[in-house]
């Protein structure tokens, strides 16, 4: 795999991992600022970490939404790159990612 492809893949992976952490936190903050409690599968309620504040609710909600769009784009890029390597290039990268296909 070319160096720029490898660097892009690494950047996308790190960005996806960061978003997996940041997005729920922003959602929690937005819900708290909106005045809504956050229930986790009905088992327990997370504590409020910010008070009710409409300006903060808009800020956190907007960032949560924007990062959601970014995450969607990164997932499409990630899946597309995997298919590119598996279907077009057939360079073995896809088989290393897929369980049971590694050589």
C-alpha positions in Angstrom: 0.0 0.0 0.0 1.3 3.5 -0.9 2.5 5.7 2.0 -0.3 8.3 1.4 -2.9 5.6 1.5 -1.5 4.2 4.7 -1.4 7.7 6.3 -4.9 8.4 5.2 -6.1 5.0 6.6 -4.4 5.7 10.0 -5.9 9.2 10.1 -9.4 7.9 9.4 -9.0 5.2 12.0 -7.9 7.6 14.7 -10.6 10.1 13.8 -13.3 7.4 14.0 -12.0 6.2 17.4 -12.0 9.9 18.7 -15.5 10.4 17.4 -16.7 7.2 19.1 -15.8 8.9 22.4 -16.5 12.5 21.6 -20.0 12.1 20.0 -21.7 10.5 23.1 -20.2 13.0 25.4 -21.5 15.9 23.3 -24.9 14.2 23.1 -24.9 13.9 26.9 -23.9 17.6 27.3 -26.5 18.7 24.8 -29.2 16.7 26.5 -28.3 18.0 30.0 -28.1 21.6 28.7 -31.6 21.1 27.1 -32.9 20.0 30.4 -33.4 16.3 29.6 -31.9 13.4 31.7 -29.9 10.8 29.8 -31.1 7.3 30.5 -28.8 4.4 29.6 -31.0 1.6 28.2 -33.5 2.3 31.0 -31.1 0.8 33.6 -29.8 4.0 35.1 -29.7 7.8 34.5 -26.4 9.6 34.0 -25.7 12.6 36.3 -26.2 16.1 34.9 -22.8 17.6 34.1 -24.1 21.0 33.0 -27.2 22.9 34.0 -30.1 23.9 31.8 -28.8 26.5 29.3 -30.4 27.0 25.9 -27.2 28.5 24.3 -25.1 25.6 25.5 -27.8 23.1 24.3 -27.6 24.7 20.8 -23.8 24.7 20.8 -23.4 21.1 21.9 -26.3 19.9 19.8 -24.8 21.6 16.7 -21.4 20.1 17.3 -22.9 16.7 17.9 -24.8 16.9 14.6 -21.8 18.2 12.6 -19.5 15.5 14.0 -22.2 13.0 13.1 -22.0 14.1 9.5 -18.2 13.9 9.7 -18.4 10.4 11.1 -20.8 9.3 8.4 -18.5 10.6 5.7 -15.5 8.9 7.3 -17.4 5.6 7.5 -18.3 5.8 3.8 -14.7 6.6 3.0 -13.5 3.7 5.2 -16.0 1.2 3.6 -15.2 2.5 0.1 -11.5 2.1 0.7 -12.0 -1.5 2.0 -14.1 -2.4 -1.1 -11.5 -0.7 -3.4 -8.8 -2.9 -1.9 -10.9 -6.0 -2.0 -12.7 -5.7 -5.3 -10.5 -3.5 -7.6 -6.9 -3.7 -6.4 -7.1 -7.2 -4.9 -3.9 -6.5 -3.0 -4.7 -8.5 0.2 -5.5 -5.5 2.4 -9.2 -6.5 2.5 -8.5 -10.1 3.3 -6.4 -9.0 6.3 -9.4 -7.0 7.6 -12.0 -9.6 7.2 -12.2 -12.4 9.8 -11.3 -15.8 8.4 -9.9 -14.6 5.1 -6.3 -13.7 6.3 -3.6 -15.5 4.4 
